[in-house]
Amino acid sequence: QIVENLEALFPGIRDRLVDDNRIKPNVSVAVDGEVTPIGMLEKVTESSEIHFLPAIGGGARPKRVS
């Protein structure tokens, strides 16, 4: 519902956030300051604060080639 409301205000935003009715893998969703692993299934209230952020991956060092 939130994404649909955003789409009404900002046409084209849905295509940037959603693919096949799921949040795209390169997008993270934070609800009330917490990144949620369940994306569009997270329950929100009228006063919830929602952020769509670029997902950050990695953390492993590349292997050194001798």
Stockholm file with secondary structure:
# STOCKHOLM 1.0

chainA/1-66         QIVENLEALFPGIRDRLVDDNRIKPNVSVAVDGEVTPIGMLEKVTESSEIHFLPAIGGGARPKRVS
#=GR chainA/1-66 SS CHHHHHHHHSTTHHHHHEETTEECTTEEEEETTEEETTGGGSCCCTTCCEEEEECCCCCSCCCCCC
#=GC SS_cons        CHHHHHHHHSTTHHHHHEETTEECTTEEEEETTEEETTGGGSCCCTTCCEEEEECCCCCSCCCCCC
//
